[in-house]
């Protein structure tokens, strides 16, 4: 969806929206509109909308009111403004209107706040209709343009950064939403190359031979049951000189059958989004490059398909990871940590980052713990935990910290190898994080984010429709803004 800026005296479309703070209807509203809003119990709560029709210029105008909530909402203020923009898009996306003008006259918003309204409007307009061939006209999105009228000073500058972030989120949603016969390791790489072309990033791709030569036995063990060749994708954005880069590492299992430890058939189709961590990393790198972030960041995606053919690894197999540590594979459906451990080792050997943040749809246990409200955070550094927690609250991609410790660590000791890839039934998300921690070099600040409950939504949310949410991009971008660019 395109966002453009116009002055108040420029020609406007038929559909015009006004922003209304809670319990503060504008004094200049038409009396009929004011009475209608009251009758409909419209009070300006965040995300609330009301529609009226007015005779104007020999025709009819559609006037929409969108609630922005209380001006003193504090930390919820940005989210409330995004809700207002998103609510307008949700209401009019398939309305038959091609353009929506949001009139900021008298809104009292700052440029940054106005950009938040536009950001919400754009994000809520994303849909993945590529394969839907029988939509009727009234089901097809008609709204293609949002016009910011009389935007406050500074809105355009703020929108420049937010539009880059929106593109990153939309790219992540696209990767996550695509079916596994379309997005697999090789095509994931090719789509990233195409989308990131001309942005100034450096891209490095390792294939089967290169990873075999490096001894990535853990990652390759997951991939050996698939005819799809695994890939390791590295995307570097060097927007500033730094002694050591920051690394974002994503799990990219483009489809997860569970391997020989095969999953139940019901719901297995959802496992196309088991590459949500890698998708978030790719989208973040696009956003950083588009907005020319003043940071040195390396994004790494470990890309495999986990299939159960005659060559698939078996429960009980022992693999040797790139670090030299050996792993007894008790459950082939605990594959994400096997992919990540080699990706973590590789990025440390190649780039020596001072901080690593990995993202993965790693465990169902995290959904049992947190539902679909928070991503789980595990870290060896309290300072990093605080920074990520703050970034999560500011961006809306919320996190909840879980413990790590020796008592959990011993649960993955193996009698025949250095470790097992699973522990007992309880504390499954924690033992998965303990596994990954064994691959982190001394002195490296590391956080593991288990986002299994966050990358896909079964119902529409604040700024997304049902389906891929783009979770993780806003979080990482906010971390870069407040920590690396501060």
Protein Blocks (a to p, Z undefined) as FASTA:
>chain_A
ZZddddfkbccdfbdcddddehiacfkbcfklmmmmmmnopghiahiacdddddeehiac
ddddddebjfklojmmmmmmmmmmmmmmmmmmmnopabdcddfehnlpafklmmmmmmmm
mmmmpccfklmckbcfklpcfblbdcdehiaehklmmmmmmmmmmmmmmmmmmmmmpcfk
lmcfklmmmmmmmmmgonlpacddddfklmmmnopaklmmmmmmpcbdcddddddddfbc
cfbdcdddddddfbaehpjmpcdfehplmmmmmmmmmmmmmmmmmmmmmnopabdddddd
ddddddfbfkbccehiacddfkopacddfblklmmlmmmmmmmmmmmmmnopabdcdddd
fbfklmmmnopmbccdddfbfklmmmmmmmmmmnopacddddddfklmmmmccfkbmbdf
bdcfehklmmmmmmmmmmpcehiacddddfklmmpcfbdcfkbcehjehiojlmmmmmmm
mmmmZZ
